[in-house]
Amino acid sequence: MGRVMKVVEHFARTRSVWKPLTAGPDYWDGETVTKVWDAVWKDLLPLLVTCTTYDDGREDSWHKSRVGDISWRTRHNKFLDGGIFKSFSV
């Protein structure tokens, strides 16, 4: 899970929504966590979808329902398969 959160942290820092150095120990609450996920979701979404290829000739589909509900392990595996950890040196 730590590797997944390093990727989230990378995008959150680029969007200037990660925890400031001067923030206190009670910084992470529902509001700040929501703010981070709202800011980084568009960066993460392309890294989490899977292309469905149909055998009957229909066009490939990138549509997935509930992609935000996948487990952290699934996210980890998609980041690993996509080379994300390597590109961020995580």
Contacts in CASP RR format, 6 or more apart in sequence:
PFRMAT RR
TARGET T0000
AUTHOR 0000-0000-0000
METHOD contacts of the structure
MODEL  1
MGRVMKVVEHFARTRSVWKPLTAGPDYWDGETVTKVWDAVWKDLLPLLVT
CTTYDDGREDSWHKSRVGDISWRTRHNKFLDGGIFKSFSV
1 72 0 8 1.000
1 76 0 8 1.000
3 76 0 8 1.000
3 79 0 8 1.000
3 85 0 8 1.000
3 90 0 8 1.000
4 72 0 8 1.000
4 75 0 8 1.000
4 76 0 8 1.000
4 79 0 8 1.000
6 88 0 8 1.000
6 90 0 8 1.000
7 44 0 8 1.000
7 47 0 8 1.000
7 79 0 8 1.000
7 84 0 8 1.000
7 85 0 8 1.000
7 88 0 8 1.000
7 90 0 8 1.000
8 36 0 8 1.000
8 40 0 8 1.000
8 44 0 8 1.000
9 18 0 8 1.000
10 88 0 8 1.000
11 39 0 8 1.000
11 40 0 8 1.000
11 43 0 8 1.000
11 44 0 8 1.000
12 18 0 8 1.000
12 36 0 8 1.000
12 39 0 8 1.000
12 40 0 8 1.000
14 43 0 8 1.000
15 39 0 8 1.000
15 40 0 8 1.000
15 43 0 8 1.000
17 35 0 8 1.000
17 36 0 8 1.000
17 39 0 8 1.000
17 40 0 8 1.000
18 36 0 8 1.000
19 27 0 8 1.000
19 28 0 8 1.000
19 32 0 8 1.000
20 27 0 8 1.000
45 67 0 8 1.000
47 78 0 8 1.000
47 79 0 8 1.000
47 82 0 8 1.000
47 84 0 8 1.000
48 67 0 8 1.000
48 68 0 8 1.000
48 70 0 8 1.000
48 75 0 8 1.000
48 78 0 8 1.000
49 62 0 8 1.000
49 64 0 8 1.000
49 67 0 8 1.000
50 62 0 8 1.000
50 64 0 8 1.000
50 78 0 8 1.000
51 60 0 8 1.000
51 61 0 8 1.000
51 62 0 8 1.000
52 60 0 8 1.000
52 61 0 8 1.000
52 62 0 8 1.000
52 63 0 8 1.000
53 60 0 8 1.000
54 60 0 8 1.000
54 61 0 8 1.000
79 85 0 8 1.000
84 90 0 8 1.000
END
